[in-house]
Amino acid sequence: MSAKKTLTVCNIYLPPSLDVNFSDLEHLIQQLPAPFVLVGDLNAHSPLWGDVRQDSRGQMIEELLNDYNLCLLNTGEPTYRHHSHHSFSVPDVSICDPSLALEFDWLTHKDLCGSDHFPIILKTSLRDDEPAAEHWKFDRADWMSFRTLCMSRLSDELALSEDPVAQFTNTLIEIANQTIPKSHTSKNKLPKVPWFNDACKQAIKERKKAQRKLFRNPTAENVLAFKQLKAKARHIIKTQKKTSWQSFCSSLTSKTKPKTVWKAIRKIKGKKS
């Protein structure tokens, strides 16, 4: 994320079996440079963030919020679905510095995405409003018109202006804008991964459909159908990733440039260059 201010983001997991005391939580908060956002599966339950029960860890989190004047971002929506008895709870907690309390909207994704936790989404107004990056598309340039305009407009008379370098640069850019098209790339658009195909898309679609049916009517038949389609989607995605990687590796030779290798690896992982 590109933000207008510097902030600390901390994502943690506290297993239910871990012995956590209040001083441990205090030590964590004291290490985070302000302003900060603390999110994660804390396995802490409290009606304060929408759970039906309260445990000792939930009480400690409540005390931490009060003592350090922290803000809770949860809206009360469930974040976890128990696969055995089909109940919902809220073990995932999102906390932030008071200065960021009004900067985020907290919500959960409607699809479990193959997990038993609903993905948590924090929408923020801190995003940098910097325009999308532009790239010249030289392969589609009208070089004949570019040359003609350069010969007619980039004359010796430019040297007589107050700032000949700036005048020359501005004129050249104007000519380029007229003869060379541009592509616009969004800074926040996620890159496409080469392994995601129609099979993955269809498997995810079927899994989502089974999940909606299960939530409406949690019968044993619907539970079994959801588990089967969830496993099927996971298997198809894993297979496509493996196939894509094997296909890439089979194309490597002793002459393959390292830059090409790393570019392909980032693309398979879905990371930007």
N, C-alpha and C positions, 0 to 999 in steps of 0.2 A: 504494500500500500504506500502511496505517496501522500504524505500529510503536510499540513502547513506548520505543524509544530512537532517537536521531538517528544515522543512518549515511549514508555516502557511497556512491553507486552510480555506477560508471564503465563505460560500454560503448564499446569501441573496435574499429576494424578496421585491421589492418596488411596492406596488399597484399603479395603475394610479391615483387614487383619493388622494393619500398621498401627502401632501405639503412638498416637499423636497427642501432645499436650499443648496447653495454651502458649507456653513459652516458645515452642517450635513455630507456631503460627506468627507470633510476634517477631521472631527472628527473621522469618521470611519477608514480612511486610517492611521491616526496617532495612532490608537489603535492596528493595526496589526503588530506583530513582523516580521521583515524582515528576510529572504526573504518570500514573501507571494504570494498566488494566490487568487484572488477575482473573483468569478463567481456567476451568478444568473440572474433571470428575473428582470432587472432594469427598464423595461418599458421605455427605453430611445432609441430614434431613431435618426440615423445620417447616411449619406452616407459614413462616415469614416469606418463603419463596415458593409456596404452593404445594408442599408435600402434606400428606395426610397424617404423618406422624413426626415426632421429634426425638432425636437421640442426643447423646452427650456431645458428639462432634458438632451437631447443628447448634447446640447451645454455645459452644466455644466460638463458632463463626459469628453468631449474633453478638456475643460479647466483644469480639474483635471489631465488628462494624461500629459499635458504640464507642469503644475506647479510642479508636483511631479515626473517627469521623469519616468512615468510608461509605460509599453508596452501593446499593444492590441494584443490579441491572435486570435481574430476572423479573418476568411479568406474571409468573404463576403457572405457565404452561408446562406440562410434563416433558421431561427430557430423556426418560428411560422406560422401556417396555420389557417387563419380565416375561421371558419366553415360555415359562412353565404354567403360571397361573394367570397370564394375560393381564396383569395389573400394571398401572403406570405410577411412576414416582419421579422425584426431582433431586437426584444426587449431584447434578452438575450446577455449579454456582459461578456467577459472573459478578465481579466486584471491581470498582474503579475509584480513582481519586475524585474528590468532590468537584474539582474543576472540570472534569470530563462527564459529569452526570447527565448534562443536557446535550452532549455531543453524539450520543449513541442511541440507536433504536435496537432493542433486543427482541429476537424472534427465533423460532425453531423451524427447521426445514420439515416439510410435510412428509417426506420420504425418509425411511430409516437408512437408505443407501447401503443395504446389506449388513448393517450393524444392529445392535439392540439399543443404541443411543441415537436420539434424533440430533443431527448436526445443528449446532447453534450458530446463528448469523448475527453479527453486529454491524449494522449499517451506520455509517458515520458521515457527518458533514465536514470532517476535517480533511477530506480529499483535496488534493492540489488541483486547482482549476486550470492548470497549464494545458494549452491546446495539444491536440494529438500531433505526433511527430509526422513530418512530411518527407517523402523520399522521391527523388527524381527517377522517372521511368525512362532511362536513356534508350532502352531497346525500342521504344515507341516514339522516339523523337523525330521531328521533321527537320532533318539536318540541312536539307536544301534551303528551306525558308530561314533557318537559323543562320546559315552562311550569308544569305542575301541581306538579311536585316543587319547583321554585324558589319558588312561592307558599307552599307548605306548610313548607319547611325554611329558607328565607332570611328569617327573621323578625327583629323588633327585639331578640329575646332574645340574638342573636349579639353585640350591642354591649355586653352585660354580661359577656362572657368576658374573660379576662386579656389575650388578644391577638385583638381582634375582626377585624382584617384577615386574619390567618392562618386563623382559624376560618371566615371567609366564603369565602376562597380554597379551602380544603380541602373545604368543603361543596359549592361550585360544581363542583369537579373530580369529586367523587364522583357528583354528579347527571349530569355529562357522560359519565362512564364507563358509567353505566347506560342512557343514552338515545342516545349517539352512537357508532357503531362506529369502529374504527381499522384502518388498513392498516399493515403492517410492511414496511419496505424495507431490504434487506440493504445494508450499506455497501460490500461487495465484489462485489456482483452486477453484471455488465456489462450495460449497457442493450442492448435489441434495436435493430437497424438496420432501417429501413423497406424497404431494397432486398433483404434476404435472404428469398427465397421458396422455394417447393418446387423450382423449377428449379435454384437454387443448391445446395440440399440434396441433390438427386438427382445432380448433377454431381460434387459432392465425394464422395458415397458410391461412385460408379463409379470415381473416381480412386483412392480408398483400396483398393478391391477389386483394381484393376489393379496397384497397388503391392505388395500382399501376394502376389499371384500371381507378380510379377516377382522378388521376394525369394526365393520358394520355388524358382522355376525360371527363371533369367536367360537365356532363349533370345532370339533375334533377334525372334521374333514377339511375345513378351511385352514386350520393350523398346519395340517400335513401338506396341503397344496402349497402354502406359503413357504414352508421349509424346503420343499423340493425345488421350487422355482428360485428361491434364494440361493440354494446350493448350485443350481444350474447356471445362474447368472455369474456367480463367483468363478465357476469352472471355465465358462466360456471366456470371460475377461482374462483370467490367468493364462489360458491356452493361447489367446490372441497376442498377449504380451510376449509370451515365450516364442511363438512363431515369428513375430516381428523381429525379435532380437536375434534369433537363429538366421533369419533371412539377411539381416544386416551383417552379421559376422561372416556369413558365407561369401559376401561380396568383398571382404577385405583382402588386400594383397600387400606385398612388401612395399609397393609404391603409394599406398594410401596415406594421405597426409594426416598428421595428428589433429589438425584443425577440423577436418572432415569427420573424424571419429568422434571428437567431443561434441560437435554440432549435432550429430545423429543421436548421441546418448542423451543430450539435453532434450531433444525433440521427442524421443521415446518416453522420457520421464515427464514430459509436459511442462518443461521449464523454459523460460524466456532466455534468449541469448544474453 
